[in-house]
């Protein structure tokens, strides 16, 4: 007998994709706390019981199914249901979730980048994290002699640190695409569904995009070129990570990262920002710390690129929610 599940919240992208008539899905991966599924068009969704995984592509449920489907299993969706061999989930009455950008009426507080960098440093140790992540990723591979594993972990840590440093060396917006290409060696670097190299790039791109979107500015960044560059990375990382990297380049992120950037853009500071940075740091085994390393590099860039409204203070403390919810029945096409 199939287990019945009820979706609590559903991302707006997930809602739209599931509402498509005759939608068919395959399981890409089933890991602790998440089931990743994809349709023939390679659109990605995930089912999770972790609120920190909320995203326009996510479906939040109270608890994961007792029997998790296997990679390659098929799922069908229709009439507000998503079903497979082991469970049947009602999603059409779920609350809709979407990440909100900072209001156009808000202005960036003084020393925006300094406040973000300081909060991240209080919540984590970005430089040390790169070493720890490098060591843990290589250890997870297993095999080989201890000395060889140590050498490999040091090499990975050096690549991560060097490439993260390269990302911050932007003098004008048009340099962003150039430094991304120079740092491309970290694409796919590391184990897991989202390798830490991809996480760093994702945090970097999202922070730049979020800051620009909040005030209708591009900073001279060729975003069409950036997205084309990310598209070309498909063969260098896995399907899940590549989709998320594209989302970051478009200005779409998970709830904790969206909340951090929105609060910072609206003038939040001190303990509020530190807590939000800590929330991001807790994502996955290394993903959160990778994202924050990328945000830090982006803030170094924004120090150089900022001007006009980027340097004006409003004294606002801001809203840390970073997202909005609205109740209602999803339309089934």
Residue, then its C-alpha position, 0 to 999 in steps of 0.5 A: x500500500x502506498x504511503x500518503x503524503x501531504x505537501x506543506x509548501x511548494x515553490x512556485x517553479x515546482x508548482x508550475x512544472x507539476x501542473x503541466x498536463x501529463x507530467x512525467x518524472x524520474x528520480x535522479x537521486x535520493x539522499x538523506x532529507x531529499x529526493x531529486x526528480x527531473x522531467x524529460x526537459x531536464x527540469x529539476x525539482x526536489x521533495x524534502x522535509x528540511x525547511x532550509x531546503x525551501x526553494x522555488x524548485x522545492x516541495x516541503x513535506x512533514x517527513x520523508x517517506x518510509x520507503x524512498x524510491x530508487x534512482x531511475x524510478x518513475x513518478x507521475x503527476x496529475x490532478x494535484x497528485x505526485x505518485x510513484x510505487x512507494x508513495x502518493x503525495x497531494x501537493x495542490x493545496x500546499x502554501x506557495x513559497x517564493x523568494x522575495x528580492x529586496x524592495x526597490x524602495x529600500x536603499x543599501x545601508x552604509x558599508x553594506x559589503x563590510x557588514x556582510x563580510x563581518x557577519x560571515x566571518x563571525x559565523x564561520x572561518x571562510x579561509x579555514x573552511x576551504x582547508x577543512x572542506x578540501x580535507x573532508x572531500x578527499x577523505x570521503x573518496x577513500x583509498x590511497x595512502x594517507x600521505x597521498x590523501x593529504x597531498x590531494x586535500x592540500x591541492x584541493x584546498x589550494x585550488x579552492x582558495x586560489x580560485x576564490x581569490x581570483x573571483x574577487x579581482x574585479x575592477x569593472x563589471x565587464x571583468x566578471x566573465x573573465x575571472x569566472x573563466x579564470x576560476x573555472x577549474x573549480x567547477x565540479x571540484x569536490x564530492x556530493x550533489x553540489x561540489x564545493x567549487x560549484x557552491x562557491x561560484x553559486x554564492x558569488x553569482x547570486x550575491x552579485x545578481x541579488x545586489x544588482x536586482x535590488x536596484x535595477x543595476x547590472x554593474x556592467x556585468x554581461x549576465x547573458x554571457x555569464x549564463x551562456x558560460x554556465x550553460x557550457x559547464x554541463x559536462x563538467x559537473x552533475x545535473x543537479x549542481x548545474x541546474x542550481x548554478x544556473x539558478x544562482x546566475x539568474x538570481x534564484x537561491x534557497x531560503x537561507x541564502x535569499x534571507x541573508x541577502x535580502x536582510x543585508x540589502x535592506x540594512x540589517x546588521x549585527x547579530x541579525x546578519x550573523x544568525x542569518x549567515x549561520x543559517x546558510x553555513x548549516x546547509x549540507x556538509x559543506x554547501x553552506x560554507x562554500x556559498x558563503x565563501x562565494x558571497x564574501x568574494x562577491x562582496x569584495x567585488x561590490x566594494x569596488x563596483x558600488x556607487x550611487x545608492x550603494x553608498x547611501x545609508x537609510x538606517x533601516x534594520x530590514x526584514x530578515x524573512x527573505x521570502x513570502x508565502x501565500x495560501x491558496x489552491x494551485x491551478x491545475x492545467 
